[in-house]
């Protein structure tokens, strides 16, 4: 029987340590023997190939978004000028002043569709703290949630944050939590896909001209059309015409209502209470607002 001092394990640990590893020595696969601390430490060829691959994938993702995301369903503009007389009258969806609208904003339905394509799951690691606070009847006024997008193997691909004060939702804690979750998820989606140039997360104010919307009376539909149009848009374009609700919007509304357990009569009643008309009488802007209301 071989003596224990001659075994392979004991020989390995009885040898003196060798020279420190050479950080500049590359393996046959092109990688560095010691894991780099920065992407700039990668070999030039590997770094260049990674840049090209990600650039091509990003272009393909943008192309897919253009072909599959629908305006007023997955993204759109939101009325942000609170002094507008339409907003004061409680009907901001009737305003057609382009300067009162936000920049193009990604909505929850669009973020969910992008995440499903990327194969990422949504997690809120600090949501349980608010659940515990509610159980112990602690007062909650401000909600700040963090969203993590994880891959199939559990690695965090991106993070986002969302905040909400319950005063913004008439002191409804449930609605505030949903809005904070939505904001955090949309922010993380924009970050992971590099969509800052295409969408914004917050409702950025783009007001450039007060126009005639600082009066106290409720205006007619034509009183709010005196504004500077963006380049390439005529005054007889789509911003003035109330296009009827599209079939895709109608199907989406019925799908969401069915998922919430609403009947046809209940859906029509809710539409009538909010817009004083039936579902088929909505225009696309009103349908978009109603979809946000159902998702909220």
PyMOL commands that set and color helices and strands:
alter all, ss='L'
color gray80, all
select helices_A, chain A and resi 4-6+8-14+39-41+44-68+85-88+92-94+98-100+108-118+127-135+166-169+173-193+247-259+264-275+279-281+284-295
alter helices_A, ss='H'
color red, helices_A
select strands_A, chain A and resi 75-76+105-106+121-123+142-150+156-165
alter strands_A, ss='S'
color yellow, strands_A
deselect
rebuild
show_as cartoon
